[in-house]
């Protein structure tokens, strides 16, 4: 797979604690020396603070906070504390966040390196054994949109996902998420997008039972539900003051409309313009 001609400013990998973060840093340092991050400016590992699990949402905010700290450190005190300056900085940055902080309870042998760096029985093009991270990274890097100046893409590193990133369009407004159709029994253990007959996203369900899927009209004519497969992107142009003066994170979109989803090699991408 060829990479996008444009590059990412940041690649973040999140970890559940400092020990796991150190393992991730060692893995990423080896790949950096092999030149595998040529299309990324900065590669950063971020651990949950004090070993306390804060979830993927909290980790995402923490990564964005780390970006802000790095970007304002050379600015004047007045500019570094100006929310308008923060928004302007984010509007020009391309940030990829891969959440890899799972405990790997079902694969305890890989608890230290995490599911993200679990080796796979796949031929390697380098001196390193192929891991889940190595297989998935090219897909995530190619989610970079030429039409959006600044963007954040958030994804999970513990999913083996195949799709054509060239078919995915990160919209200049709103949020773009990826999904695929699966049987309702499988969807009941994951997140589910609910779309109407025209493909417009109506709501999002978390681990709904099969009856709930039916009641929410989440099944298509084939009786399948649209499973959330984790990659989610948005334009930074509409990221307004993520860390306001009261210390509480605040993310919003400018519009309350939804857009249709389009099929892309069996994976669908959806956009919803509404507040988070």
Order of alpha helices (4+ residues) and beta strands (2+ residues): beta-alpha-beta-alpha-alpha-alpha-beta-alpha-beta-beta-alpha-beta-beta-alpha-beta-beta-beta
